[in-house]
Amino acid sequence: MINWFLKLYLPKYKIKIKVIRRTLQDNDGELFILDYYYRPRNFEIHIDRNLDSLQHDLTLLHELWHIYQYVKRQVVIKRDKTFYKGRDVSTISYKMRAYEVEALNMEKHLYQKYITDKEKEFLFI
């Protein structure tokens, strides 16, 4: 799924992603930038180990979309503030921030596209 996403959405970038499954308390997934905020390319995704496979896949896609947002500089962290498309969103509750809402909406769209692409790939084998 990660390779499919990177090939489709970020083909020009050298992205490194490590996924760790562990018990999370307050959410299904978390994303960490391991290198530089100004040019992020190295990421770590934590996914709650107790999720069923569908929720796991949706969470992975959600976090991958955040990677897309960071790499494309739609989301930027600068001087301890978070900007989305140039607008400071630091004072907005996290779940209400536009980039989080976008990722939530995209996870379902991405999942359907992934399933469709995999079915097409299977038909041509």
Secondary structure, DSSP 8 states (H G I E B T S, - for coil): -HHHHHHHH-TTS--EEEEEEE--SS-SEEEEE-S-SSS--EEEEEEETTS-HHHHHHHHHHHHHHHHHHHTTSEEEETTEEEETTEE-TTS-GGGSHHHHHHHHHHHHHHHHHHHHHHHHHHT-
